[in-house]
Amino acid sequence: MEDIFKLNDVIFNYYSLIGGLFLTYLIYRIFHSFLPDNIYIHFKYRNRGHTWRSIECNKSIPYNIYCTVCGKLMLPLVGLFCECCAVSACKRCHYVIEKKFQCKSVSWPNDKPFHHHWVNVSIVRVENPDNMEDCIKKYFCCWCQRTKLSHNITLNDSEECDFQKFKNIIIPPSCVQIEKGKITNIKPLQDKNWEPLIIFANRKSGSNRSDEVLSIFRGLLNPIQVVDISVMSPESVARWLPDRCRVLAAGGDGTVAWVLNALHSVPHVKAPVAILPMGTGNDLSRVLGWGPTCDSHLNANSIITSIKQAEEQILDRWKVTIKPKRRRLGRLRPDRVLYAYNYASIGVDAQVALDFHNARTQFLYRYASRTINYIAYAVLGAGRWWAAGACAGLERRLRLRADARDVPLPPLQALVALNIPSWGAGVHLWGMGNEGEVPEQSINDGKLEVVGISSSIHIARLQCGLAEPYRFTQASRIKIEMEGSCAMQVDGEPWMQGPATILIEHAGHSVVLRATNRRSE
């Protein structure tokens, strides 16, 4: 009998061990699914002209799995390639490769011919294993994307590079004028089909994938066309843009607004903006047909094709002037001016966005992904339902005047002025419910739609399509008198606002690109 009990104990312990291991693995997979599948940020090395990435990151240009310097086979964890020119090296040799191989030249003298930039990307065949000089190597031009086979260790080619299929969107180095290390001007090509593509990517956007965009496009275009706006502001780039170009903004609604504002400062530049949605809400992207999010695997060629085929669309631009009120024994702060393209709001939705912004800044940014962001928004929204005092009774602290007419407010916790038919990650606030009974909404009619929200639970019901907002009016000029402090946001950028007079007025238009092949929600 004792032997039977011991046998049962052994079987029980065995199954407990197996079950424990399985549950541990299951918990690990669930947790790992929430984290972003992004290896671009973690394996990054820089050394003067070259920009190094792990060879696992490559998706747009070929590379050599053998180190260009020492010739050793490289594993993904130790193999590096330059995302601009495709030269490869192991971690031990990438520091010295700068002396032997130059990266892409972003500028070039006008009086000199511009040749191919050949890089050895593989060994095709070895005729004599004892003599590596007899190898047939495959070379790749990092400008025109052509390939060529040769016996030579270094390929000296006098043929000029014509940039092949990307010649209409690349800024040739001979067109770039640089003084004291800064770009001063882009000399346009005498070609009516030339319309260069400029990429603006924000690493701090919600999906945390903009680093991938920077990597895949630097290998296809002139590196000056691919701008990391966390390092270089769009305003500084707008000064040297050619008179005609197309722009891709990779990020969330705040990133798109930043780029549009920068382009508005150079009215002589015709630069319609396409969107690669990488934020959390991506409301403007949804409206313009670019979809609620980008694909899990980015394909630079398909993105370029979509931008070429896109149609121009006029978008209203709104000036938001905030005039703080003087507090007792307080100092009067200067006016604040912002520009809105999507919406401006005061109340609980802005408070949740502010809570999320603070949380992401402190500890969520490292693990940013759309799933994590949605979960964080849901938790913070539920928290604001329990602690609704900050936005409760908002109607008693606001006086709304639309087109010189006072608008009475019911009990509410948020007031939203909409320019586009999407809010809160795809909610069509103005058209919810009986669509035939409300005036049509347009993104270029010079009017804003003003709606109200009663609570954070009301927001959750709106997200599920189980409720309607308070629809107040359409107006071309809005004035809000606010007493006390409350959270406010413009195009997803939140802050805490004190007593102020808020004016929202029409401020012209911007030109954006609407996708012809509309992506599904």
C-alpha positions as CSV (number, residue, x, y, z in Angstrom):
1,M,0.0,0.0,0.0
2,E,2.9,2.4,0.8
3,D,4.4,1.7,-2.6
4,I,1.0,2.7,-4.2
5,F,0.9,6.0,-2.2
6,K,4.5,6.8,-3.2
7,L,3.7,6.0,-6.8
8,N,0.7,8.3,-6.7
9,D,2.8,11.0,-5.1
10,V,5.4,10.7,-7.8
11,I,2.7,10.9,-10.5
12,F,1.1,13.8,-8.8
13,N,4.4,15.7,-8.5
14,Y,5.2,14.9,-12.1
15,Y,1.9,16.3,-13.4
16,S,2.2,19.3,-11.0
17,L,5.6,20.0,-12.5
18,I,4.4,19.7,-16.1
19,G,1.3,21.8,-15.3
20,G,3.4,24.4,-13.6
21,L,5.8,24.6,-16.5
22,F,2.9,24.9,-19.0
23,L,1.2,27.6,-17.0
24,T,4.5,29.5,-16.7
25,Y,5.0,29.3,-20.5
26,L,1.3,30.4,-21.1
27,I,1.7,33.4,-18.8
28,Y,5.0,34.3,-20.6
29,R,3.3,34.0,-24.1
30,I,0.4,36.2,-23.0
31,F,2.7,38.8,-21.5
32,H,5.0,38.6,-24.6
33,S,2.1,39.2,-27.0
34,F,1.5,42.6,-25.4
35,L,5.0,43.7,-26.0
36,P,6.0,45.3,-29.4
37,D,7.7,43.0,-31.9
38,N,10.4,45.7,-32.5
39,I,14.0,44.8,-32.8
40,Y,15.0,48.1,-34.4
41,I,15.6,50.0,-31.2
42,H,17.5,47.4,-29.2
43,F,20.2,46.6,-31.8
44,K,21.5,50.0,-33.0
45,Y,25.0,51.2,-33.3
46,R,26.3,54.4,-34.8
47,N,29.8,55.3,-36.0
48,R,30.2,58.5,-37.9
49,G,28.8,58.2,-41.5
50,H,27.3,54.7,-41.1
51,T,24.1,53.9,-39.3
52,W,24.3,50.3,-37.9
53,R,21.4,47.9,-37.4
54,S,21.2,44.2,-36.5
55,I,21.0,42.1,-39.7
56,E,17.7,40.8,-38.2
57,C,16.2,44.2,-39.0
58,N,16.8,44.3,-42.7
59,K,13.7,44.3,-44.9
60,S,14.3,46.7,-47.7
61,I,17.9,46.2,-48.9
62,P,20.2,43.1,-49.2
63,Y,23.2,42.6,-47.1
64,N,26.2,40.3,-46.7
65,I,26.0,37.7,-43.9
66,Y,29.9,37.6,-44.0
67,C,31.8,40.5,-42.4
68,T,33.2,42.8,-45.0
69,V,36.3,43.3,-43.0
70,C,37.3,40.0,-41.5
71,G,35.2,37.7,-43.7
72,K,33.6,35.7,-40.8
73,L,30.1,34.4,-40.9
74,M,27.8,36.6,-38.8
75,L,24.9,35.4,-36.7
76,P,21.9,37.7,-36.3
77,L,22.9,38.7,-32.8
78,V,26.4,39.8,-33.8
79,G,25.8,40.8,-37.4
80,L,25.4,44.4,-38.4
81,F,24.6,46.2,-41.6
82,C,24.4,49.9,-42.5
83,E,20.8,50.8,-43.1
84,C,21.8,53.5,-45.6
85,C,24.4,51.8,-47.9
86,A,24.0,48.1,-46.9
87,V,27.7,47.4,-46.1
88,S,28.0,44.7,-43.3
89,A,30.3,44.1,-40.5
90,C,30.5,42.2,-37.2
91,K,30.5,44.1,-33.9
92,R,34.2,43.8,-33.6
93,C,34.9,45.3,-37.1
94,H,32.2,47.9,-37.5
95,Y,34.4,50.6,-35.8
96,V,37.1,50.4,-38.4
97,I,35.0,50.0,-41.5
98,E,34.6,53.8,-41.9
99,K,38.2,54.0,-43.1
100,K,37.7,51.5,-45.8
101,F,34.1,52.1,-47.0
102,Q,32.2,55.3,-47.2
103,C,28.5,55.6,-46.7
104,K,26.0,57.2,-49.0
105,S,27.1,60.8,-50.0
106,V,24.1,63.0,-49.3
107,S,25.8,65.8,-51.3
108,W,27.9,65.8,-54.5
109,P,29.6,68.5,-56.6
110,N,27.7,69.5,-59.7
111,D,30.7,69.4,-62.0
112,K,31.5,65.8,-61.2
113,P,29.7,62.7,-62.6
114,F,27.8,60.7,-60.0
115,H,28.6,57.0,-60.2
116,H,27.0,53.9,-58.8
117,H,27.8,53.1,-55.1
118,W,28.5,49.4,-55.2
119,V,28.5,47.3,-52.1
120,N,29.3,43.6,-51.9
121,V,26.2,41.8,-50.6
122,S,27.0,38.1,-51.1
123,I,29.3,35.5,-52.7
124,V,27.6,33.8,-55.5
125,R,30.1,31.1,-56.4
126,V,33.6,30.1,-55.4
127,E,35.7,28.7,-58.3
128,N,38.8,28.0,-56.3
129,P,38.2,27.6,-52.5
130,D,41.9,28.1,-51.8
131,N,41.9,31.5,-53.4
132,M,39.1,33.9,-52.4
133,E,40.1,36.3,-55.1
134,D,38.5,33.9,-57.6
135,C,35.1,34.3,-56.0
136,I,32.2,35.7,-58.0
137,K,30.6,38.4,-55.8
138,K,27.2,40.0,-56.0
139,Y,27.3,43.8,-55.8
140,F,24.4,46.1,-55.0
141,C,24.0,49.8,-55.8
142,C,22.4,51.5,-52.8
143,W,21.0,54.3,-54.9
144,C,19.4,52.6,-58.0
145,Q,19.0,49.1,-56.3
146,R,20.7,47.4,-59.3
147,T,22.8,44.3,-58.8
148,K,25.9,43.2,-60.6
149,L,28.2,40.1,-60.6
150,S,32.0,40.6,-60.6
151,H,35.4,38.9,-59.8
152,N,36.8,42.1,-58.5
153,I,37.3,42.7,-54.7
154,T,36.3,46.3,-55.1
155,L,34.2,47.2,-58.1
156,N,35.3,50.4,-59.9
157,D,32.5,51.4,-62.3
158,S,32.6,54.6,-64.4
159,E,28.9,54.3,-65.3
160,E,26.8,57.1,-63.9
161,C,23.9,56.2,-61.6
162,D,20.4,57.2,-62.9
163,F,18.5,56.1,-59.7
164,Q,16.3,53.8,-61.8
165,K,12.7,53.3,-60.5
166,F,13.0,55.8,-57.6
167,K,14.5,58.6,-59.7
168,N,11.3,60.7,-59.5
169,I,11.2,60.7,-55.7
170,I,14.9,60.8,-54.8
171,I,16.8,64.0,-54.2
172,P,20.1,63.4,-56.0
173,P,23.2,64.3,-54.1
174,S,24.2,66.8,-56.8
175,C,21.0,68.8,-56.0
176,V,21.9,69.2,-52.3
177,Q,23.7,72.4,-51.3
178,I,25.5,72.3,-47.9
179,E,27.2,75.2,-46.1
180,K,29.0,74.7,-42.7
181,G,27.5,71.3,-42.3
182,K,23.9,72.4,-42.8
183,I,21.6,72.0,-45.8
184,T,20.8,75.4,-47.3
185,N,19.0,74.6,-50.5
186,I,17.8,71.9,-52.9
187,K,18.3,72.7,-56.5
188,P,15.3,71.3,-58.4
189,L,15.6,69.0,-61.3
190,Q,14.3,70.1,-64.7
191,D,11.9,67.2,-64.8
192,K,8.1,67.8,-64.5
193,N,7.7,64.3,-63.0
194,W,10.2,64.9,-60.2
195,E,8.4,65.1,-56.9
196,P,10.7,64.0,-54.1
197,L,9.3,62.1,-51.1
198,I,10.1,63.4,-47.6
199,I,9.6,61.1,-44.6
200,F,9.0,62.5,-41.1
201,A,8.9,59.8,-38.4
202,N,8.3,60.2,-34.6
203,R,9.8,57.6,-32.4
204,K,7.6,58.6,-29.5
205,S,4.3,57.7,-31.2
206,G,2.0,55.2,-29.7
207,S,3.0,52.1,-31.6
208,N,6.8,52.6,-31.1
209,R,7.5,51.5,-34.6
210,S,8.7,54.7,-36.3
211,D,12.3,53.5,-35.9
212,E,11.5,50.8,-38.4
213,V,10.3,53.4,-40.9
214,L,13.5,55.3,-40.6
215,S,15.5,52.2,-41.3
216,I,13.7,50.9,-44.4
217,F,13.5,54.3,-46.2
218,R,17.1,55.4,-45.5
219,G,18.2,52.4,-47.7
220,L,16.0,53.5,-50.6
221,L,16.2,57.3,-50.6
222,N,18.8,60.0,-49.9
223,P,19.2,59.9,-46.1
224,I,18.4,63.6,-45.8
225,Q,14.9,62.8,-47.0
226,V,14.3,60.6,-43.9
227,V,13.9,62.8,-40.8
228,D,13.7,61.6,-37.2
229,I,11.7,64.5,-35.7
230,S,12.9,63.5,-32.2
231,V,16.3,64.7,-33.3
232,M,15.6,67.3,-36.0
233,S,12.4,69.4,-36.0
234,P,10.1,69.6,-39.1
235,E,10.5,73.4,-39.0
236,S,14.2,73.2,-39.6
237,V,13.7,70.8,-42.5
238,A,10.9,72.9,-44.1
239,R,13.4,75.7,-44.7
240,W,15.2,73.7,-47.5
241,L,12.4,71.7,-49.0
242,P,12.0,71.9,-52.8
243,D,9.0,73.9,-54.1
244,R,7.2,70.7,-55.0
245,C,7.3,67.5,-53.0
246,R,5.2,64.9,-51.2
247,V,5.5,64.2,-47.5
248,L,4.8,61.1,-45.4
249,A,4.1,61.6,-41.7
250,A,4.8,58.4,-39.7
251,G,3.2,58.8,-36.3
252,G,0.0,59.7,-34.5
253,D,-2.3,62.7,-34.8
254,G,0.0,64.9,-32.9
255,T,2.9,64.1,-35.3
256,V,0.7,64.9,-38.3
257,A,-0.3,68.2,-36.8
258,W,3.3,69.1,-36.1
259,V,4.3,68.4,-39.7
260,L,1.3,70.4,-41.1
261,N,2.2,73.4,-38.9
262,A,5.8,73.3,-40.1
263,L,4.7,73.2,-43.8
264,H,2.3,76.1,-43.2
265,S,5.3,78.2,-42.3
266,V,6.7,77.9,-45.9
267,P,3.7,78.8,-48.1
268,H,5.8,78.6,-51.3
269,V,6.3,74.9,-50.9
270,K,3.6,72.7,-52.3
271,A,3.8,69.5,-50.1
272,P,0.6,67.5,-49.6
273,V,0.9,65.1,-46.6
274,A,0.2,61.4,-46.5
275,I,-0.1,59.4,-43.2
276,L,1.5,56.2,-42.0
277,P,-0.6,55.6,-38.8
278,M,1.6,54.8,-35.9
279,G,-0.2,56.5,-33.0
280,T,-2.9,55.2,-30.7
281,G,-6.1,56.9,-32.1
282,N,-5.0,57.8,-35.7
283,D,-8.3,59.6,-36.3
284,L,-7.2,61.7,-39.3
285,S,-5.6,58.7,-40.9
286,R,-8.9,56.9,-40.6
287,V,-10.8,59.7,-42.2
288,L,-8.3,60.0,-45.1
289,G,-8.4,56.3,-45.9
290,W,-4.9,55.4,-44.6
291,G,-6.4,53.0,-42.0
292,P,-6.5,52.8,-38.2
293,T,-2.9,51.3,-38.0
294,C,0.0,50.4,-40.2
295,D,0.6,46.8,-41.4
296,S,2.5,44.4,-39.1
297,H,5.2,44.1,-41.8
298,L,6.0,47.3,-43.6
299,N,6.8,47.2,-47.3
300,A,8.5,50.4,-48.5
301,N,7.6,49.8,-52.1
302,S,3.9,49.4,-51.5
303,I,3.9,52.5,-49.3
304,I,5.6,54.6,-52.0
305,T,3.1,53.3,-54.6
306,S,0.1,54.3,-52.3
307,I,1.5,57.8,-51.9
308,K,2.0,58.2,-55.6
309,Q,-1.6,57.1,-56.3
310,A,-3.1,59.2,-53.5
311,E,-5.3,62.2,-54.3
312,E,-5.0,65.7,-52.8
313,Q,-7.6,66.8,-50.2
314,I,-8.2,70.2,-48.6
315,L,-8.3,70.2,-44.8
316,D,-9.6,73.0,-42.6
317,R,-7.1,74.6,-40.2
318,W,-8.2,76.2,-36.9
319,K,-6.4,78.7,-34.7
320,V,-6.9,78.1,-31.0
321,T,-6.0,81.2,-28.9
322,I,-5.9,80.7,-25.2
323,K,-5.9,84.0,-23.1
324,P,-5.3,83.2,-19.5
325,K,-7.2,85.2,-16.9
326,R,-5.4,87.1,-14.2
327,R,-5.7,85.4,-10.8
328,R,-5.8,87.3,-7.5
329,L,-2.2,88.2,-6.6
330,G,-1.1,86.3,-9.7
331,R,0.9,87.2,-12.7
332,L,-0.9,87.4,-16.1
333,R,0.6,84.7,-18.4
334,P,1.0,85.4,-22.2
335,D,-1.5,84.2,-24.7
336,R,-0.9,80.7,-26.1
337,V,-1.7,79.9,-29.8
338,L,-2.1,76.5,-31.2
339,Y,-3.5,75.0,-34.4
340,A,-6.0,72.2,-34.6
341,Y,-6.8,69.9,-37.5
342,N,-8.8,67.1,-35.8
343,Y,-10.5,68.5,-32.7
344,A,-10.0,70.5,-29.5
345,S,-11.6,69.4,-26.2
346,I,-12.0,70.3,-22.5
347,G,-12.9,67.8,-19.8
348,V,-12.7,64.1,-19.0
349,D,-11.4,62.9,-22.4
350,A,-8.5,65.3,-22.2
351,Q,-7.9,64.3,-18.6
352,V,-7.6,60.6,-19.6
353,A,-5.3,61.6,-22.4
354,L,-3.2,63.6,-19.9
355,D,-3.1,60.7,-17.4
356,F,-1.9,58.4,-20.2
357,H,0.7,60.9,-21.4
358,N,2.1,61.1,-17.9
359,A,2.1,57.3,-17.4
360,R,3.8,56.7,-20.8
361,T,6.5,59.3,-20.0
362,Q,7.3,57.7,-16.7
363,F,7.3,53.9,-17.4
364,L,5.1,52.8,-20.3
365,Y,7.1,54.2,-23.2
366,R,9.7,51.4,-23.1
367,Y,6.9,48.8,-23.6
368,A,4.8,50.9,-25.9
369,S,2.4,49.1,-28.3
370,R,-1.1,49.7,-29.4
371,T,-2.4,46.9,-27.2
372,I,-0.7,48.3,-24.1
373,N,-2.0,51.7,-25.0
374,Y,-5.6,50.6,-25.3
375,I,-5.4,48.7,-22.0
376,A,-3.9,51.8,-20.3
377,Y,-6.6,54.1,-21.7
378,A,-9.3,51.7,-20.5
379,V,-7.8,51.5,-17.0
380,L,-7.3,55.2,-16.7
381,G,-10.8,55.9,-18.1
382,A,-12.3,53.6,-15.5
383,G,-10.2,55.4,-12.8
384,R,-11.6,58.8,-13.9
385,W,-15.1,57.4,-13.5
386,W,-14.4,56.7,-9.8
387,A,-12.7,60.0,-9.4
388,A,-14.9,62.2,-11.6
389,G,-14.7,65.3,-9.3
390,A,-12.1,67.1,-11.5
391,C,-14.4,67.3,-14.4
392,A,-17.8,67.0,-12.8
393,G,-20.1,70.0,-13.2
394,L,-18.1,71.3,-16.1
395,E,-21.2,73.1,-17.5
396,R,-21.0,75.4,-14.5
397,R,-17.5,76.4,-15.3
398,L,-17.9,77.0,-19.0
399,R,-19.8,79.6,-21.0
400,L,-20.1,78.6,-24.7
401,R,-20.6,81.1,-27.5
402,A,-20.8,79.9,-31.1
403,D,-21.1,82.4,-34.0
404,A,-22.1,85.2,-31.6
405,R,-24.8,83.1,-30.0
406,D,-24.9,81.7,-26.5
407,V,-25.3,78.0,-26.2
408,P,-26.8,76.5,-23.0
409,L,-25.1,73.5,-21.7
410,P,-26.6,70.4,-19.9
411,P,-24.7,68.6,-17.2
412,L,-21.5,67.3,-18.8
413,Q,-17.9,66.4,-18.2
414,A,-16.4,67.2,-21.6
415,L,-16.9,69.7,-24.5
416,V,-15.5,68.7,-27.9
417,A,-15.1,70.9,-31.1
418,L,-14.7,68.5,-34.1
419,N,-13.2,69.2,-37.5
420,I,-13.2,65.6,-38.8
421,P,-15.8,62.8,-38.5
422,S,-13.6,60.7,-36.2
423,W,-12.7,61.1,-32.5
424,G,-11.4,58.7,-29.8
425,A,-9.9,56.1,-32.2
426,G,-12.7,56.0,-34.8
427,V,-15.9,57.2,-33.1
428,H,-18.1,59.2,-35.5
429,L,-19.5,61.5,-32.8
430,W,-21.5,63.9,-34.9
431,G,-23.2,61.3,-37.1
432,M,-24.1,58.8,-34.3
433,G,-27.7,57.8,-34.0
434,N,-30.2,59.3,-36.4
435,E,-27.8,60.5,-39.1
436,G,-30.6,62.0,-41.3
437,E,-31.6,64.5,-38.6
438,V,-28.2,66.3,-38.3
439,P,-26.4,68.5,-40.8
440,E,-23.7,66.9,-42.8
441,Q,-20.1,67.1,-41.5
442,S,-17.2,68.0,-43.8
443,I,-13.5,68.5,-43.2
444,N,-13.3,71.5,-45.5
445,D,-16.5,73.5,-45.0
446,G,-15.1,76.1,-42.6
447,K,-17.3,74.8,-39.7
448,L,-16.7,73.0,-36.4
449,E,-19.2,70.5,-34.9
450,V,-19.6,71.1,-31.1
451,V,-20.7,68.1,-29.0
452,G,-20.8,67.3,-25.3
453,I,-20.0,64.1,-23.2
454,S,-21.5,63.4,-19.8
455,S,-18.9,61.1,-18.3
456,S,-16.1,58.6,-18.9
457,I,-18.7,55.9,-18.9
458,H,-20.5,57.8,-21.6
459,I,-17.2,57.7,-23.6
460,A,-17.1,53.9,-23.2
461,R,-20.7,53.6,-24.4
462,L,-19.9,55.8,-27.4
463,Q,-16.9,53.6,-28.2
464,C,-19.3,50.6,-28.3
465,G,-22.0,52.5,-30.3
466,L,-24.5,52.3,-27.4
467,A,-25.0,56.0,-26.8
468,E,-25.1,59.4,-28.6
469,P,-23.3,62.6,-27.6
470,Y,-25.0,65.9,-26.9
471,R,-25.0,67.6,-30.3
472,F,-25.0,71.4,-29.8
473,T,-24.3,73.3,-33.0
474,Q,-22.1,73.9,-36.1
475,A,-20.1,77.1,-36.0
476,S,-17.2,79.0,-37.7
477,R,-16.1,80.8,-34.6
478,I,-16.3,79.5,-31.0
479,K,-15.6,81.4,-27.8
480,I,-15.3,79.6,-24.4
481,E,-15.0,81.3,-21.0
482,M,-13.6,78.9,-18.6
483,E,-13.4,79.3,-14.8
484,G,-11.2,77.0,-12.7
485,S,-8.7,74.5,-13.9
486,C,-9.4,71.5,-16.2
487,A,-7.6,69.3,-18.7
488,M,-7.6,70.4,-22.3
489,Q,-6.2,68.9,-25.5
490,V,-5.7,69.8,-29.1
491,D,-5.2,66.9,-31.6
492,G,-4.3,64.5,-28.8
493,E,-1.7,66.7,-27.1
494,P,-3.1,67.3,-23.5
495,W,-2.2,69.7,-20.7
496,M,-3.8,71.2,-17.6
497,Q,-5.4,74.6,-18.4
498,G,-6.3,77.2,-15.8
499,P,-9.0,80.0,-16.1
500,A,-8.9,81.4,-19.6
501,T,-10.8,82.7,-22.6
502,I,-10.5,80.3,-25.5
503,L,-11.1,81.4,-29.1
504,I,-11.3,79.0,-32.0
505,E,-11.3,80.6,-35.4
506,H,-10.8,79.4,-39.0
507,A,-7.1,79.8,-40.1
508,G,-7.0,78.7,-43.7
509,H,-6.4,75.3,-45.1
510,S,-3.8,72.6,-45.4
511,V,-3.3,70.1,-48.2
512,V,-3.3,66.4,-47.3
513,L,-3.4,63.2,-49.3
514,R,-6.4,60.8,-49.4
515,A,-5.6,57.1,-50.1
516,T,-7.3,55.9,-53.3
517,N,-7.5,52.3,-52.0
518,R,-9.2,52.8,-48.7
519,R,-8.0,50.5,-45.9
520,S,-10.6,48.9,-43.8
521,E,-11.1,49.6,-40.1
